[in-house]
Amino acid sequence: MHTLVVDLGFGDAGKGAVVDRLCRDQRGVTAVVRFNGGAQAAHNVVTADGRHHTFAQFGAGTLRGVPTHLSRFMSVDPLALSAEADHLKAIGVPDPYALLSVDRRARLTTPYHAAANRLRERARGAARHGSCGMGVGETARYALAHPDDAPTVGDCAARPRLLRRLRLLRDRLTDELGPLAAPSVESCAEVYAAFARAVTLTDETALRRLVRQGPLVFEGAQGVLLDENHGFHPYTTWSTTTFANAETLLAEAGATDGALRLGVVRTYTTRHGPGPLVTEDPELPPLLPEPHNGHGRWQGAFRIGHFDAVAHRYAVDVCGGVDALAVTHLDAPGRCRGLRICRAYGVGGRLVESLPAGPPEDLARQAELTGRLLTARPALWETPGPDPRRWSDAIAHLLGAPVLVESSGPARQTLSSTRSPRTLSSRANRPPAAHRVG
């Protein structure tokens, strides 16, 4: 059975560790398929023997020897991939590129996109959106504006077309924004040609072959609350972070047996940079240090709040439901006894227990929702205490799905359910209305 992994928050919930564990514990995983985002992803995996890697474009099953397929929905940055491959070699993966296949139709992220991204974000001043500054959003923006000219991975193996598209890209962005701090077109083309020789470039038949070989793990990037259509605009990504892309790819590959929709959450809610975080508590960061997350030059601060059941339920709803949950950081309540669960907000004198999911592409509506959330405050609390089992049970109840994976610490994840994934269903009833605790 295929497994689709998405983050039901703002990212950083532990998707990498979950994918790593699925690739270790589920026999015969054929490949990890990346289905959104690009080089801005940061999925940390720490193995039992102490090796650590931050996965960006390679799938988080790489340290288990599981191949990665970058789908047509990815934005691929060969320069960043090269640096990631070098680190994988340094920690014991002999030939990372031998484990990588890339759809020729995937968009190409270049230094010109990254330079333009940073210029736009800098121009926003105090109203920054919290971009990663790596050009992934700019890649999507340019491809939407110039669909016939946007460079793709397939162009890396066709030098004349690549040079023409890179020059056109550079010149258009320069005309719009001014000089770009980026290398020459010729030097970029050399690196991209080497990339094309090193990896396996594929067409639309690749996923059909992979599906026939065995189960796949689809690894999402970022989080549903940052989704380009359903996130809290404008503090969002230019990427579809729900299950939609993964399910489209499976349908195109002729996979009709369905897949397990696995949603990942922490025991506390976090986000990078500006935007709503209703449960944010300035007392939590010193108590919950983050070795792999910190202040980013472009993203801004790494922020921490109590578990936000309202926001995570919204994420479940806009995804169309989940079949099971992965709950990570279950050791945190024992280290931080004050951690709580927010079950409802106070907004303008009203108690808000749920956020309505609207139609896609209505960004004005999403911006209005963002405005309300920026004034919201926690109103109803639940305090499960330090026991990890009580937290796992509470989250399962509040989000209406069983917990399949539990994680306590960077290298300690377990498949916690005794049931087969086929028996798990997100169609469980929604929990009763929130009530006051304490």
Secondary structure by P-SEA (a helix, b strand, c coil): cbbbbbbcccccccaaaaaaaaaaccccccbbbbccccccbbbbbbcccccccccccccccccccbbbbbcccccccaaaaaaaaaaaaaaccccccccbbbccccbbbcaaaaaaaaaaaaaaccccccccccaaaaaaaaaaacccccccccccccaaaaaaaaaaaaaaaaacccccccccaaaaaaaaaaaaaabbbbccaaaaaaaaabbbbbbbccccccccccccccccccccccaaaaaaaaaaacccccccbbbbbccbbbbcccccccccccccccccccccccccccccccccccccaaaaaaaaaaaccccbbbbcccccccccccbbbbcccccccccccbbbbccccaaaaaaaaaaaaaaccccbbbbbcccaaaaaaaaaaaaccccccccccccccccccccccccccccccccccccccc
